[in-house]
């Protein structure tokens, strides 16, 4: 076994990379690895919806030949994946925003304007994804919510963490209010969603089969139009904005203190956080998975409370666990592999949507509803492995992912070289 001293590890943590047209910055491989790891979890969470398995009624799911294995897979999905990886992704967005804001503030007002322009462009990219490719997009919410961060940039860490706690607990309180008063904030959006769906002939009976049977992009686009309203309903129904804002703020505080730049120095704190998050996350995730597959026996409020603790605790368990593995074996190929898709996360996030369409929709291979859930999850792993290989190949020749490249050029308003310079 080869061990590395403090200096060697610090050199491996930092990877020089040109991230903007104005300055040379350092890139941290652990952040790229965490981002790649989050992309794997997101693929595992999203592909069941692309496969249309999620749209089936419980009776139809039970009638499939793979029902027994699917039930186990579904429980494991809620236990290990559901919301945990979006939590990691959201925290990493907060860290990224802190890095961008710190450089923006160095440039004064023009830098802050650049930050907002970057988010506005991300919003339009996200809306194109939402309206043209997949109605499950999360980036539009990220872009809107991220615009609140500059307003808090001068707050103390203590004030930020109190605000984050309020944001994260607010959905639980809202669900308690809804349960007590017997009403739902999202009811008008749900009615608007079904009116739009019905105007295209989409109803509960053909909802699961519409995309599988689609013979043209026109039919896919009709589903996306009603799906965009459904997505807004999901944001309101799940109180997603305060959740995302709370995670962004946590990421912002982490980014401001830059623990990823001094991992060897804070190893005892990482170990402590890892153990605490595991001890909280294990029982709450088991209870959350039980609640999810048994129609919330402890009510919506109890379910949302379990969701909060399980998703946040396991997100930190995964992140700190990976940091400890990195400290022990910084040259392990795992980190190199996962950092590649993490370096072009936006391209790979949207790329996963394209893979889902090609595999499962009727306008391409049309394999929707032909796989059990366990087979869908294996397919998700295969897609991510392919993304690792494609990302590694792309980054041999180019500095950024293709969508990241367009994003940067629109942000800075000028042409940027995509190809790597020959040494």
Helices and strands as residue ranges (DSSP letters): H 6-13, E 14-17, E 25-28, H 29-50, G 53-55, H 58-63, H 67-76, I 77-81, H 84-106, H 109-132, H 139-146, G 149-152, H 157-181, H 187-199, H 210-213, H 217-237, H 240-257, G 259-261, G 263-266, H 267-293, H 299-328, H 333-343, H 345-360, H 373-397, H 402-412
